């Protein structure tokens, strides 16, 4: 399942880091890719909050 949620990541300068794709890669993990090619993997804790974030692909 692929879903685009927001035009830009929160806190990013306007016009940069626009979210291109958000994909569930496992039941507890989401991979978000920006238009610039940066990739963020987020592990979601059982309570629904982000547990850990890893940035790759700069």
FIVOTI-549068 format. One record per atom (N, C-alpha, C, O, CB): residue number from 0; chain; atom name; x, y, z. Coordinates in nm, 3 decimals, m for minus. Atoms other than C-alpha are relative to their C-alpha. Glycine has a CB too. Layout:
<atoms>
seq / mol / atom / u / v / w
NUM / A / CA / X / Y / Z $
...
</atoms>
This chain:
<atoms>
seq / mol / atom / u / v / w
0 / A / N / 0.084 / m0.117 / 0.000 $
0 / A / CA / 0.000 / 0.000 / 0.000 $
0 / A / C / 0.088 / 0.124 / 0.000 $
0 / A / O / 0.177 / 0.136 / 0.085 $
0 / A / CB / m0.095 / 0.000 / 0.121 $
1 / A / N / m0.076 / m0.123 / 0.011 $
1 / A / CA / 0.143 / 0.337 / m0.103 $
1 / A / C / m0.093 / 0.118 / 0.022 $
1 / A / O / m0.202 / 0.124 / m0.035 $
1 / A / CB / 0.071 / 0.010 / m0.137 $
2 / A / N / 0.084 / m0.117 / m0.026 $
2 / A / CA / 0.011 / 0.666 / 0.028 $
2 / A / C / 0.089 / 0.122 / 0.016 $
2 / A / O / 0.191 / 0.117 / 0.084 $
2 / A / CB / m0.087 / m0.021 / 0.127 $
3 / A / N / m0.067 / m0.127 / m0.021 $
3 / A / CA / 0.129 / 1.023 / 0.003 $
3 / A / C / m0.086 / 0.079 / 0.096 $
3 / A / O / m0.205 / 0.099 / 0.072 $
3 / A / CB / 0.024 / 0.077 / m0.135 $
4 / A / N / 0.079 / m0.061 / m0.105 $
4 / A / CA / 0.025 / 1.210 / 0.313 $
4 / A / C / 0.011 / 0.152 / 0.004 $
4 / A / O / m0.091 / 0.220 / 0.015 $
4 / A / CB / 0.040 / m0.056 / 0.131 $
5 / A / N / m0.020 / m0.144 / m0.011 $
5 / A / CA / 0.176 / 1.561 / 0.320 $
5 / A / C / 0.090 / 0.048 / m0.111 $
5 / A / O / 0.176 / m0.027 / m0.159 $
5 / A / CB / 0.059 / 0.037 / 0.138 $
6 / A / N / m0.088 / m0.051 / 0.104 $
6 / A / CA / 0.337 / 1.784 / 0.062 $
6 / A / C / 0.143 / 0.024 / 0.047 $
6 / A / O / 0.234 / 0.022 / m0.035 $
6 / A / CB / m0.056 / 0.127 / m0.055 $
7 / A / N / m0.135 / m0.022 / m0.051 $
7 / A / CA / 0.638 / 1.853 / 0.289 $
7 / A / C / 0.011 / m0.059 / 0.140 $
7 / A / O / m0.087 / m0.064 / 0.215 $
7 / A / CB / 0.035 / 0.151 / 0.001 $
8 / A / N / m0.023 / 0.050 / m0.135 $
8 / A / CA / 0.793 / 1.701 / 0.600 $
8 / A / C / m0.001 / 0.116 / 0.097 $
8 / A / O / 0.047 / 0.225 / 0.065 $
8 / A / CB / 0.133 / m0.078 / 0.008 $
9 / A / N / 0.011 / m0.104 / m0.103 $
9 / A / CA / 0.729 / 1.899 / 0.916 $
9 / A / C / 0.139 / 0.052 / 0.036 $
9 / A / O / 0.233 / m0.025 / 0.056 $
9 / A / CB / m0.072 / m0.054 / 0.126 $
10 / A / N / m0.126 / m0.061 / m0.038 $
10 / A / CA / 1.007 / 2.143 / 0.997 $
10 / A / C / 0.097 / 0.020 / m0.114 $
10 / A / O / 0.202 / 0.080 / m0.095 $
10 / A / CB / 0.064 / m0.081 / 0.105 $
11 / A / N / m0.089 / m0.015 / 0.115 $
11 / A / CA / 1.162 / 2.129 / 0.650 $
11 / A / C / m0.019 / 0.137 / m0.063 $
11 / A / O / m0.130 / 0.190 / m0.063 $
11 / A / CB / m0.025 / m0.112 / m0.104 $
12 / A / N / 0.016 / m0.128 / 0.068 $
12 / A / CA / 1.233 / 2.452 / 0.465 $
12 / A / C / m0.099 / m0.013 / m0.116 $
12 / A / O / m0.101 / m0.115 / m0.184 $
12 / A / CB / 0.136 / 0.051 / m0.052 $
13 / A / N / 0.100 / 0.005 / 0.107 $
13 / A / CA / 0.954 / 2.536 / 0.221 $
13 / A / C / 0.068 / m0.025 / m0.135 $
13 / A / O / 0.169 / 0.038 / m0.168 $
13 / A / CB / m0.082 / 0.131 / m0.005 $
14 / A / N / m0.055 / 0.031 / 0.130 $
14 / A / CA / 1.020 / 2.388 / m0.121 $
14 / A / C / 0.102 / m0.112 / 0.001 $
14 / A / O / 0.148 / m0.156 / m0.105 $
14 / A / CB / 0.061 / 0.122 / m0.058 $
15 / A / N / m0.097 / 0.109 / m0.010 $
15 / A / CA / 1.256 / 2.121 / 0.008 $
15 / A / C / m0.062 / m0.116 / 0.076 $
15 / A / O / m0.158 / m0.097 / 0.150 $
15 / A / CB / 0.131 / 0.047 / 0.070 $
16 / A / N / 0.040 / 0.121 / m0.072 $
16 / A / CA / 1.208 / 1.767 / 0.139 $
16 / A / C / m0.148 / m0.034 / m0.020 $
16 / A / O / m0.215 / m0.079 / 0.073 $
16 / A / CB / 0.028 / 0.017 / 0.148 $
17 / A / N / 0.139 / 0.037 / 0.027 $
17 / A / CA / 0.871 / 1.718 / m0.027 $
17 / A / C / m0.013 / m0.152 / 0.001 $
17 / A / O / 0.069 / m0.222 / m0.058 $
17 / A / CB / m0.048 / 0.059 / m0.136 $
18 / A / N / 0.023 / 0.143 / m0.012 $
18 / A / CA / 0.732 / 1.375 / 0.052 $
18 / A / C / m0.051 / m0.056 / m0.132 $
18 / A / O / m0.155 / m0.014 / m0.182 $
18 / A / CB / m0.100 / m0.030 / 0.113 $
19 / A / N / 0.038 / 0.063 / 0.125 $
19 / A / CA / 0.716 / 1.161 / m0.261 $
19 / A / C / m0.080 / m0.127 / 0.025 $
19 / A / O / m0.173 / m0.159 / m0.049 $
19 / A / CB / 0.123 / m0.031 / m0.085 $
20 / A / N / 0.062 / 0.130 / m0.022 $
20 / A / CA / 0.611 / 0.830 / m0.109 $
20 / A / C / 0.010 / m0.039 / 0.146 $
20 / A / O / 0.110 / m0.010 / 0.212 $
20 / A / CB / 0.065 / m0.106 / m0.090 $
21 / A / N / m0.002 / 0.061 / m0.133 $
21 / A / CA / 0.521 / 0.664 / 0.221 $
21 / A / C / m0.054 / m0.141 / m0.014 $
21 / A / O / m0.165 / m0.161 / m0.063 $
21 / A / CB / m0.085 / 0.084 / 0.104 $
22 / A / N / 0.034 / 0.140 / 0.022 $
22 / A / CA / 0.513 / 0.283 / 0.227 $
22 / A / C / 0.019 / m0.079 / 0.129 $
22 / A / O / 0.122 / m0.065 / 0.196 $
22 / A / CB / 0.084 / m0.060 / m0.113 $
23 / A / N / m0.017 / 0.096 / m0.111 $
23 / A / CA / 0.450 / 0.027 / 0.501 $
23 / A / C / 0.092 / m0.110 / m0.051 $
23 / A / O / 0.062 / m0.174 / m0.152 $
23 / A / CB / m0.139 / m0.059 / 0.050 $
24 / A / N / m0.093 / 0.105 / 0.041 $
24 / A / CA / 0.749 / m0.211 / 0.478 $
24 / A / C / m0.011 / m0.122 / 0.091 $
24 / A / O / 0.039 / m0.229 / 0.058 $
24 / A / CB / 0.143 / 0.052 / 0.000 $
25 / A / N / 0.026 / 0.108 / m0.096 $
25 / A / CA / 0.646 / m0.425 / 0.778 $
25 / A / C / m0.116 / 0.048 / 0.087 $
25 / A / O / m0.152 / 0.166 / 0.081 $
25 / A / CB / 0.130 / m0.035 / 0.088 $
26 / A / N / 0.112 / m0.044 / m0.084 $
26 / A / CA / 0.359 / m0.421 / 1.029 $
26 / A / C / 0.034 / 0.114 / 0.096 $
26 / A / O / m0.055 / 0.185 / 0.142 $
26 / A / CB / m0.051 / m0.117 / 0.080 $
27 / A / N / m0.040 / m0.105 / m0.094 $
27 / A / CA / 0.562 / m0.185 / 1.250 $
27 / A / C / 0.102 / 0.097 / m0.059 $
27 / A / O / 0.171 / 0.166 / 0.016 $
27 / A / CB / 0.058 / m0.063 / 0.124 $
28 / A / N / m0.103 / m0.084 / 0.061 $
28 / A / CA / 0.776 / 0.005 / 0.996 $
28 / A / C / m0.055 / 0.072 / m0.124 $
28 / A / O / m0.124 / 0.012 / m0.207 $
28 / A / CB / 0.123 / m0.083 / m0.037 $
29 / A / N / 0.040 / m0.081 / 0.115 $
29 / A / CA / 0.715 / 0.288 / 0.747 $
29 / A / C / 0.126 / 0.058 / m0.063 $
29 / A / O / 0.215 / 0.106 / 0.007 $
29 / A / CB / m0.099 / 0.114 / 0.043 $
30 / A / N / m0.110 / m0.063 / 0.073 $
30 / A / CA / 0.957 / 0.405 / 0.478 $
30 / A / C / m0.055 / 0.121 / m0.074 $
30 / A / O / m0.149 / 0.108 / m0.153 $
30 / A / CB / 0.070 / m0.100 / m0.099 $
31 / A / N / 0.042 / m0.122 / 0.068 $
31 / A / CA / 0.917 / 0.766 / 0.361 $
31 / A / C / 0.115 / 0.048 / m0.088 $
31 / A / O / 0.230 / 0.052 / m0.044 $
31 / A / CB / m0.041 / 0.111 / 0.103 $
32 / A / N / m0.100 / m0.046 / 0.095 $
32 / A / CA / 1.101 / 0.896 / 0.054 $
32 / A / C / m0.037 / 0.141 / m0.044 $
32 / A / O / m0.152 / 0.168 / m0.080 $
32 / A / CB / 0.011 / m0.096 / m0.122 $
33 / A / N / 0.025 / m0.137 / 0.044 $
33 / A / CA / 1.137 / 1.265 / m0.032 $
33 / A / C / 0.029 / 0.011 / m0.149 $
33 / A / O / 0.088 / m0.079 / m0.209 $
33 / A / CB / 0.087 / 0.100 / 0.080 $
34 / A / N / m0.025 / m0.025 / 0.142 $
34 / A / CA / 1.148 / 1.410 / m0.382 $
34 / A / C / 0.150 / 0.012 / m0.028 $
34 / A / O / 0.193 / m0.015 / m0.140 $
34 / A / CB / m0.072 / 0.128 / m0.045 $
35 / A / N / m0.145 / m0.010 / 0.015 $
35 / A / CA / 1.521 / 1.470 / m0.325 $
35 / A / C / 0.070 / m0.135 / 0.011 $
35 / A / O / 0.190 / m0.144 / m0.014 $
35 / A / CB / 0.056 / 0.094 / 0.103 $
36 / A / N / m0.058 / 0.133 / m0.012 $
36 / A / CA / 1.576 / 1.098 / m0.265 $
36 / A / C / 0.041 / m0.040 / 0.140 $
36 / A / O / 0.094 / m0.149 / 0.160 $
36 / A / CB / 0.117 / m0.009 / m0.087 $
37 / A / N / m0.030 / 0.038 / m0.139 $
37 / A / CA / 1.625 / 1.107 / 0.112 $
37 / A / C / m0.104 / m0.102 / 0.046 $
37 / A / O / m0.222 / m0.091 / 0.014 $
37 / A / CB / 0.001 / 0.125 / 0.094 $
38 / A / N / 0.087 / 0.107 / m0.048 $
38 / A / CA / 1.481 / 0.799 / 0.281 $
38 / A / C / 0.003 / m0.002 / 0.152 $
38 / A / O / 0.109 / 0.002 / 0.213 $
38 / A / CB / 0.043 / m0.138 / m0.058 $
39 / A / N / 0.015 / 0.009 / m0.145 $
39 / A / CA / 1.350 / 0.783 / 0.638 $
39 / A / C / m0.078 / m0.126 / 0.032 $
39 / A / O / m0.188 / m0.146 / m0.019 $
39 / A / CB / m0.071 / 0.127 / 0.059 $
40 / A / N / 0.069 / 0.120 / m0.046 $
40 / A / CA / 1.261 / 0.451 / 0.800 $
40 / A / C / m0.043 / 0.026 / 0.144 $
40 / A / O / 0.039 / 0.063 / 0.228 $
40 / A / CB / 0.092 / m0.128 / m0.010 $
41 / A / N / 0.055 / m0.025 / m0.133 $
41 / A / CA / 1.035 / 0.482 / 1.105 $
41 / A / C / m0.057 / m0.129 / 0.055 $
41 / A / O / m0.141 / m0.194 / m0.008 $
41 / A / CB / m0.109 / 0.111 / m0.004 $
42 / A / N / 0.057 / 0.114 / m0.070 $
42 / A / CA / 0.966 / 0.201 / 1.349 $
42 / A / C / m0.110 / 0.053 / 0.091 $
42 / A / O / m0.088 / 0.146 / 0.168 $
42 / A / CB / 0.110 / m0.079 / 0.081 $
43 / A / N / 0.115 / m0.045 / m0.078 $
43 / A / CA / 0.623 / 0.240 / 1.509 $
43 / A / C / m0.015 / m0.090 / 0.122 $
43 / A / O / m0.025 / m0.212 / 0.110 $
43 / A / CB / m0.130 / 0.000 / m0.088 $
44 / A / N / 0.016 / 0.074 / m0.126 $
44 / A / CA / 0.590 / 0.137 / 1.875 $
44 / A / C / m0.144 / m0.051 / 0.012 $
44 / A / O / m0.232 / 0.000 / m0.057 $
44 / A / CB / 0.038 / 0.089 / 0.122 $
45 / A / N / 0.135 / 0.053 / m0.017 $
45 / A / CA / 0.286 / m0.065 / 1.991 $
45 / A / C / m0.105 / 0.106 / 0.036 $
45 / A / O / m0.223 / 0.088 / 0.007 $
45 / A / CB / 0.002 / m0.105 / 0.106 $
46 / A / N / 0.098 / m0.104 / m0.035 $
46 / A / CA / 0.125 / 0.255 / 2.126 $
46 / A / C / m0.029 / 0.095 / m0.117 $
46 / A / O / m0.107 / 0.188 / m0.103 $
46 / A / CB / 0.051 / 0.081 / 0.119 $
47 / A / N / 0.026 / m0.080 / 0.119 $
47 / A / CA / 0.134 / 0.405 / 1.772 $
47 / A / C / 0.094 / 0.116 / m0.021 $
47 / A / O / 0.082 / 0.187 / m0.121 $
47 / A / CB / m0.137 / 0.050 / 0.006 $
48 / A / N / m0.095 / m0.110 / 0.014 $
48 / A / CA / 0.415 / 0.653 / 1.829 $
48 / A / C / 0.129 / m0.048 / m0.067 $
48 / A / O / 0.162 / m0.167 / m0.061 $
48 / A / CB / 0.032 / 0.061 / 0.139 $
49 / A / N / m0.129 / 0.039 / 0.059 $
49 / A / CA / 0.744 / 0.657 / 1.638 $
49 / A / C / 0.095 / m0.046 / 0.110 $
49 / A / O / 0.113 / 0.022 / 0.211 $
49 / A / CB / 0.063 / 0.117 / m0.079 $
50 / A / N / m0.093 / 0.056 / m0.097 $
50 / A / CA / 0.994 / 0.440 / 1.825 $
50 / A / C / 0.143 / 0.038 / m0.036 $
50 / A / O / 0.225 / 0.068 / 0.051 $
50 / A / CB / m0.015 / m0.153 / 0.007 $
51 / A / N / m0.135 / m0.025 / 0.046 $
51 / A / CA / 1.302 / 0.500 / 1.613 $
51 / A / C / m0.007 / 0.051 / m0.143 $
51 / A / O / m0.090 / 0.005 / m0.222 $
51 / A / CB / 0.087 / m0.128 / 0.010 $
52 / A / N / m0.008 / m0.053 / 0.136 $
52 / A / CA / 1.390 / 0.699 / 1.300 $
52 / A / C / 0.142 / m0.013 / m0.049 $
52 / A / O / 0.237 / 0.021 / 0.022 $
52 / A / CB / m0.048 / 0.148 / m0.005 $
53 / A / N / m0.132 / 0.009 / 0.063 $
53 / A / CA / 1.679 / 0.627 / 1.066 $
53 / A / C / m0.006 / 0.069 / m0.135 $
53 / A / O / m0.096 / 0.043 / m0.214 $
53 / A / CB / 0.046 / m0.149 / m0.016 $
54 / A / N / m0.005 / m0.071 / 0.128 $
54 / A / CA / 1.773 / 0.857 / 0.777 $
54 / A / C / 0.109 / m0.063 / m0.086 $
54 / A / O / 0.220 / m0.090 / m0.038 $
54 / A / CB / 0.027 / 0.152 / 0.021 $
55 / A / N / m0.096 / 0.058 / 0.094 $
55 / A / CA / 1.948 / 0.713 / 0.471 $
55 / A / C / m0.015 / 0.067 / m0.136 $
55 / A / O / m0.110 / 0.142 / m0.158 $
55 / A / CB / m0.019 / m0.153 / m0.012 $
56 / A / N / 0.017 / m0.043 / 0.139 $
56 / A / CA / 2.007 / 0.796 / 0.106 $
56 / A / C / 0.019 / 0.146 / m0.029 $
56 / A / O / m0.039 / 0.197 / m0.124 $
56 / A / CB / m0.132 / m0.036 / m0.043 $
57 / A / N / m0.024 / m0.142 / 0.023 $
57 / A / CA / 2.129 / 1.154 / 0.132 $
57 / A / C / 0.068 / 0.017 / m0.127 $
57 / A / O / 0.097 / 0.129 / m0.167 $
57 / A / CB / 0.080 / 0.064 / 0.109 $
</atoms>
